[in-house]
Amino acid sequence: MTELPSHRRREDAPLDNQGKLFNVRDLRTAQEEAADHVADAKREHCPVKTFLLLSGGNDSMVLLDRCAHECDAVVHVNTGIGIQDTSEFVHEQCRVRKLRLIEMAPPVPYDQLVLDPQRWNGFPGNHTFAYGNLKGEAIRQVARAAKRTKRDRVLFLTGLRRAESERRKRLYTPIDVRGSQVWVNPLFSWSNEEMHEYRKATRLPQNPVSATMHMSGECLCGSRARKGEREEWEFFYPTFIRTRIEPLEAEARRRGLKYPRWGWIHEVPPQRRPEIEGQGSFMPMCVGCTGTTDDDDA
């Protein structure tokens, strides 16, 4: 964890690109609040294990820097449909910090889900199904392996923030309990400005995918793709589209599947999108989804 001195001398204080001093006092208040959320959850729920979920995005890197000392291990869900640079970045950050990394994969691979007419019948448009298949079940496996008895609780730390969308303000709180899983969002009330100030003051390394695309790139399932998103990925990461998406689309067409095109959801009339996308479900690990009905900016 990177410490910001509470009495930093003015000449040592970090500056933004306009030469303004960062408000370190406010930043320390935000850090204390984040620590309080974790402490409150541990005190109330006494988890047998605590895991930090690392996507490789900007927010999850702040989470890692603030809360790595609170966890038993870091968990990264490799969905099988992300940019390889992101997984490599996650591995490198855990190696440098000497943290135990658990890399999970969906029990049913993405390609198999897409090509099975009894499952997705092509590329996904229902975000709830995609989340459950690609991430939710992997996390349930982590929780089951950690528990010794049915009554045990397992704590998961996420980088979710309410500032990322109006939907998250309605659906999430700093601590959410779902059965034996306790989801803690230490950065829940951090503003975009506070996140920026912290990353700059601590000189946190940045995933090159996040630097280019403003999202982690660990899951490009397409279930919440926006108009023009495919073209952006094709421009910056043409190999991914050429080697992962296009062959899968060709096979989906050959099999006559119902949804043979990646990212088709943006073509659906807006009034039908909430029903198809599965809005309102608990999906705390998709903080990086751009979405079509949300206003996320992660």
Secondary structure as UniProt FT lines:
FT   TURN            6..7
FT   HELIX           10..12
FT   TURN            17..18
FT   HELIX           24..45
FT   STRAND          49..53
FT   HELIX           58..67
FT   HELIX           68..70
FT   STRAND          73..77
FT   HELIX           84..97
FT   STRAND          101..104
FT   HELIX           110..115
FT   TURN            117..120
FT   HELIX           127..131
FT   HELIX           132..136
FT   HELIX           137..146
FT   TURN            150..151
FT   STRAND          154..157
FT   HELIX           162..164
FT   HELIX           166..171
FT   STRAND          175..178
FT   TURN            179..180
FT   STRAND          181..184
FT   TURN            186..189
FT   HELIX           192..202
FT   HELIX           208..213
FT   TURN            223..224
FT   TURN            227..228
FT   HELIX           229..236
FT   HELIX           238..240
FT   HELIX           241..245
FT   HELIX           246..254
FT   TURN            255..256
FT   TURN            262..263
FT   HELIX           264..267
FT   HELIX           270..272
FT   HELIX           273..277
FT   TURN            278..280
FT   TURN            284..285
FT   TURN            287..288
//
